[in-house]
């Protein structure tokens, strides 16, 4: 599943949670979701040109997600 689909899923869940019509996911479910996203980001990073701004930005996102898993 493309990265943008994951981001859309998170946005939808956030709106539903705020509206009170959705039950939040557990820590385990959230970490599983982060692992899927992180795996896709790493795959994209492998195909990006070294030194590009896109690669640097996406690497920063990957680093932040990895930190989230470790916290």
PyMOL commands that place a pseudoatom at each C-alpha (Angstrom):
pseudoatom trace, name=CA, resn=UNK, resi=1, chain=A, elem=C, hetatm=0, pos=[0.000, 0.000, 0.000]
pseudoatom trace, name=CA, resn=UNK, resi=2, chain=A, elem=C, hetatm=0, pos=[1.459, 3.393, -0.945]
pseudoatom trace, name=CA, resn=UNK, resi=3, chain=A, elem=C, hetatm=0, pos=[2.577, 5.716, 1.836]
pseudoatom trace, name=CA, resn=UNK, resi=4, chain=A, elem=C, hetatm=0, pos=[-0.067, 8.314, 1.039]
pseudoatom trace, name=CA, resn=UNK, resi=5, chain=A, elem=C, hetatm=0, pos=[-2.771, 5.720, 1.745]
pseudoatom trace, name=CA, resn=UNK, resi=6, chain=A, elem=C, hetatm=0, pos=[-1.408, 5.183, 5.252]
pseudoatom trace, name=CA, resn=UNK, resi=7, chain=A, elem=C, hetatm=0, pos=[-1.373, 8.907, 5.879]
pseudoatom trace, name=CA, resn=UNK, resi=8, chain=A, elem=C, hetatm=0, pos=[-4.991, 9.152, 4.680]
pseudoatom trace, name=CA, resn=UNK, resi=9, chain=A, elem=C, hetatm=0, pos=[-5.997, 6.331, 7.037]
pseudoatom trace, name=CA, resn=UNK, resi=10, chain=A, elem=C, hetatm=0, pos=[-4.422, 8.107, 9.999]
pseudoatom trace, name=CA, resn=UNK, resi=11, chain=A, elem=C, hetatm=0, pos=[-6.154, 11.383, 9.072]
pseudoatom trace, name=CA, resn=UNK, resi=12, chain=A, elem=C, hetatm=0, pos=[-9.543, 9.651, 8.832]
pseudoatom trace, name=CA, resn=UNK, resi=13, chain=A, elem=C, hetatm=0, pos=[-9.023, 7.929, 12.170]
pseudoatom trace, name=CA, resn=UNK, resi=14, chain=A, elem=C, hetatm=0, pos=[-8.079, 11.228, 13.814]
pseudoatom trace, name=CA, resn=UNK, resi=15, chain=A, elem=C, hetatm=0, pos=[-11.248, 12.907, 12.547]
pseudoatom trace, name=CA, resn=UNK, resi=16, chain=A, elem=C, hetatm=0, pos=[-13.422, 10.006, 13.688]
pseudoatom trace, name=CA, resn=UNK, resi=17, chain=A, elem=C, hetatm=0, pos=[-11.772, 9.939, 17.118]
pseudoatom trace, name=CA, resn=UNK, resi=18, chain=A, elem=C, hetatm=0, pos=[-12.316, 13.671, 17.562]
pseudoatom trace, name=CA, resn=UNK, resi=19, chain=A, elem=C, hetatm=0, pos=[-15.971, 13.240, 16.627]
pseudoatom trace, name=CA, resn=UNK, resi=20, chain=A, elem=C, hetatm=0, pos=[-16.327, 10.579, 19.315]
pseudoatom trace, name=CA, resn=UNK, resi=21, chain=A, elem=C, hetatm=0, pos=[-17.439, 7.898, 16.894]
pseudoatom trace, name=CA, resn=UNK, resi=22, chain=A, elem=C, hetatm=0, pos=[-14.294, 5.811, 16.832]
pseudoatom trace, name=CA, resn=UNK, resi=23, chain=A, elem=C, hetatm=0, pos=[-12.360, 3.775, 19.346]
pseudoatom trace, name=CA, resn=UNK, resi=24, chain=A, elem=C, hetatm=0, pos=[-8.632, 4.516, 19.443]
pseudoatom trace, name=CA, resn=UNK, resi=25, chain=A, elem=C, hetatm=0, pos=[-6.151, 1.806, 18.553]
pseudoatom trace, name=CA, resn=UNK, resi=26, chain=A, elem=C, hetatm=0, pos=[-4.046, 0.101, 21.195]
pseudoatom trace, name=CA, resn=UNK, resi=27, chain=A, elem=C, hetatm=0, pos=[-0.318, 0.756, 21.562]
pseudoatom trace, name=CA, resn=UNK, resi=28, chain=A, elem=C, hetatm=0, pos=[0.404, -2.597, 19.917]
pseudoatom trace, name=CA, resn=UNK, resi=29, chain=A, elem=C, hetatm=0, pos=[-1.850, -1.793, 16.963]
pseudoatom trace, name=CA, resn=UNK, resi=30, chain=A, elem=C, hetatm=0, pos=[-0.286, 1.643, 16.580]
pseudoatom trace, name=CA, resn=UNK, resi=31, chain=A, elem=C, hetatm=0, pos=[3.247, 0.256, 16.663]
pseudoatom trace, name=CA, resn=UNK, resi=32, chain=A, elem=C, hetatm=0, pos=[2.265, -2.352, 14.074]
pseudoatom trace, name=CA, resn=UNK, resi=33, chain=A, elem=C, hetatm=0, pos=[0.913, 0.413, 11.858]
pseudoatom trace, name=CA, resn=UNK, resi=34, chain=A, elem=C, hetatm=0, pos=[4.122, 2.437, 12.314]
pseudoatom trace, name=CA, resn=UNK, resi=35, chain=A, elem=C, hetatm=0, pos=[6.185, -0.633, 11.346]
pseudoatom trace, name=CA, resn=UNK, resi=36, chain=A, elem=C, hetatm=0, pos=[4.230, -1.015, 8.086]
pseudoatom trace, name=CA, resn=UNK, resi=37, chain=A, elem=C, hetatm=0, pos=[4.678, 2.675, 7.251]
pseudoatom trace, name=CA, resn=UNK, resi=38, chain=A, elem=C, hetatm=0, pos=[8.370, 2.598, 8.169]
pseudoatom trace, name=CA, resn=UNK, resi=39, chain=A, elem=C, hetatm=0, pos=[8.939, -0.465, 5.989]
pseudoatom trace, name=CA, resn=UNK, resi=40, chain=A, elem=C, hetatm=0, pos=[7.374, 1.300, 2.990]
pseudoatom trace, name=CA, resn=UNK, resi=41, chain=A, elem=C, hetatm=0, pos=[9.387, 4.456, 3.623]
pseudoatom trace, name=CA, resn=UNK, resi=42, chain=A, elem=C, hetatm=0, pos=[12.619, 2.474, 3.723]
pseudoatom trace, name=CA, resn=UNK, resi=43, chain=A, elem=C, hetatm=0, pos=[11.706, 0.850, 0.406]
pseudoatom trace, name=CA, resn=UNK, resi=44, chain=A, elem=C, hetatm=0, pos=[11.128, 4.269, -1.154]
pseudoatom trace, name=CA, resn=UNK, resi=45, chain=A, elem=C, hetatm=0, pos=[14.386, 5.595, 0.308]
pseudoatom trace, name=CA, resn=UNK, resi=46, chain=A, elem=C, hetatm=0, pos=[16.319, 2.830, -1.454]
pseudoatom trace, name=CA, resn=UNK, resi=47, chain=A, elem=C, hetatm=0, pos=[15.062, 4.125, -4.802]
pseudoatom trace, name=CA, resn=UNK, resi=48, chain=A, elem=C, hetatm=0, pos=[15.671, 7.831, -4.224]
pseudoatom trace, name=CA, resn=UNK, resi=49, chain=A, elem=C, hetatm=0, pos=[18.788, 9.575, -5.430]
pseudoatom trace, name=CA, resn=UNK, resi=50, chain=A, elem=C, hetatm=0, pos=[21.432, 10.175, -2.744]
pseudoatom trace, name=CA, resn=UNK, resi=51, chain=A, elem=C, hetatm=0, pos=[21.631, 13.770, -1.606]
pseudoatom trace, name=CA, resn=UNK, resi=52, chain=A, elem=C, hetatm=0, pos=[18.188, 14.754, -2.879]
pseudoatom trace, name=CA, resn=UNK, resi=53, chain=A, elem=C, hetatm=0, pos=[15.995, 16.950, -0.698]
pseudoatom trace, name=CA, resn=UNK, resi=54, chain=A, elem=C, hetatm=0, pos=[13.205, 14.385, -0.910]
pseudoatom trace, name=CA, resn=UNK, resi=55, chain=A, elem=C, hetatm=0, pos=[15.471, 11.661, 0.420]
pseudoatom trace, name=CA, resn=UNK, resi=56, chain=A, elem=C, hetatm=0, pos=[16.667, 13.853, 3.279]
pseudoatom trace, name=CA, resn=UNK, resi=57, chain=A, elem=C, hetatm=0, pos=[13.107, 14.778, 4.281]
pseudoatom trace, name=CA, resn=UNK, resi=58, chain=A, elem=C, hetatm=0, pos=[11.856, 11.202, 4.034]
pseudoatom trace, name=CA, resn=UNK, resi=59, chain=A, elem=C, hetatm=0, pos=[14.860, 9.958, 6.023]
pseudoatom trace, name=CA, resn=UNK, resi=60, chain=A, elem=C, hetatm=0, pos=[13.953, 12.408, 8.772]
pseudoatom trace, name=CA, resn=UNK, resi=61, chain=A, elem=C, hetatm=0, pos=[10.403, 11.013, 8.822]
pseudoatom trace, name=CA, resn=UNK, resi=62, chain=A, elem=C, hetatm=0, pos=[11.808, 7.461, 8.982]
pseudoatom trace, name=CA, resn=UNK, resi=63, chain=A, elem=C, hetatm=0, pos=[14.088, 8.422, 11.856]
pseudoatom trace, name=CA, resn=UNK, resi=64, chain=A, elem=C, hetatm=0, pos=[11.180, 9.960, 13.774]
pseudoatom trace, name=CA, resn=UNK, resi=65, chain=A, elem=C, hetatm=0, pos=[9.011, 6.881, 13.236]
pseudoatom trace, name=CA, resn=UNK, resi=66, chain=A, elem=C, hetatm=0, pos=[11.849, 4.627, 14.373]
pseudoatom trace, name=CA, resn=UNK, resi=67, chain=A, elem=C, hetatm=0, pos=[12.234, 6.750, 17.504]
pseudoatom trace, name=CA, resn=UNK, resi=68, chain=A, elem=C, hetatm=0, pos=[8.503, 6.368, 18.131]
pseudoatom trace, name=CA, resn=UNK, resi=69, chain=A, elem=C, hetatm=0, pos=[8.900, 2.582, 18.104]
pseudoatom trace, name=CA, resn=UNK, resi=70, chain=A, elem=C, hetatm=0, pos=[11.827, 2.745, 20.506]
pseudoatom trace, name=CA, resn=UNK, resi=71, chain=A, elem=C, hetatm=0, pos=[10.152, 5.061, 23.038]
for i in range(1, 71): cmd.bond("trace and resi %d" % i, "trace and resi %d" % (i + 1))
show_as sticks, trace
zoom trace
